[in-house]
Structure formats: structure tokens, C-alpha cells
Amino acid sequence: MFYRSPDILITSTHVVVLDPGERRIPLEAIEAPYIVKHGRGAGFRAAHEIRARIGAADVRLFYTTDRAAFGSVRRALIRALECRTDPLPI
């Protein structure tokens, strides 16, 4: 296991998005992961999001306004993807 929180679980074989609802995504299905940064505004903190293409769909894997949590999830996803035979850096 690379990372576990109430929102996401990252293992050597799957990313499990726990909130909202549970979606189990095999690492092999994750294509072209990328980061989206949302600016600050009207009293809101900046937000960060990790998205990826899964088949024909663009899917949000993780979203947070907590920079430390975002960094931890990003690093865990990178490590998990590096375990694949065809790693994709993000």
C-alpha cells in the first residue's frame, strides 16, 4: 500500500477513489495523469486536483485544498505508477 486516507487508497495494483462512492481503478487503466491547480478566490484556498484519462473518460482521482495531502497523494501515485511495466510520470 502506498497511501490511504478517507478519500483515496493507492496500492501496487489499484487506485480506489473512496469519496464520493467507491471506484476501483486498475493502475494499468490509468493513462496520461495530470495535475490541475485551481486559484484562490472569494475566501477560498487554492485547490489541487489529480486527473487521468481512463478509457475514453477524463476522471478525477483526487481533489483537495490541503497542500500536504496533495503532495503525499501525488508522490504515492508516482511510486505506484513506477511499479507498472510502463510508468507514466506526473
JOHU-V612374 format. One record per backbone hydrogen bond with DSSP energy under -0.5 kcal/mol. CO is the residue of the C=O (numbers start at 0). NH is the residue of the N-H. If there is no record, write none. Layout:
# JOHU-V612374
co=CO nh=NH
co=CO nh=NH
This chain:
# JOHU-V612374
co=2 nh=9
co=6 nh=17
co=6 nh=18
co=7 nh=4
co=8 nh=10
co=8 nh=15
co=9 nh=1
co=9 nh=2
co=12 nh=26
co=13 nh=10
co=14 nh=16
co=14 nh=24
co=15 nh=8
co=15 nh=17
co=16 nh=22
co=20 nh=22
co=22 nh=16
co=22 nh=24
co=23 nh=25
co=24 nh=14
co=25 nh=28
co=25 nh=29
co=26 nh=29
co=28 nh=30
co=28 nh=54
co=30 nh=52
co=33 nh=50
co=35 nh=37
co=35 nh=48
co=37 nh=46
co=40 nh=43
co=43 nh=40
co=46 nh=37
co=47 nh=63
co=48 nh=35
co=48 nh=50
co=49 nh=60
co=49 nh=61
co=50 nh=33
co=51 nh=53
co=51 nh=58
co=52 nh=30
co=53 nh=56
co=56 nh=53
co=56 nh=58
co=58 nh=51
co=58 nh=60
co=61 nh=49
co=63 nh=47
co=64 nh=66
co=65 nh=69
co=66 nh=70
co=67 nh=71
co=68 nh=72
co=69 nh=73
co=70 nh=74
co=71 nh=75
co=72 nh=76
co=73 nh=77
co=74 nh=78
co=75 nh=79
co=76 nh=80
co=77 nh=81
co=78 nh=82
co=79 nh=82
co=80 nh=83
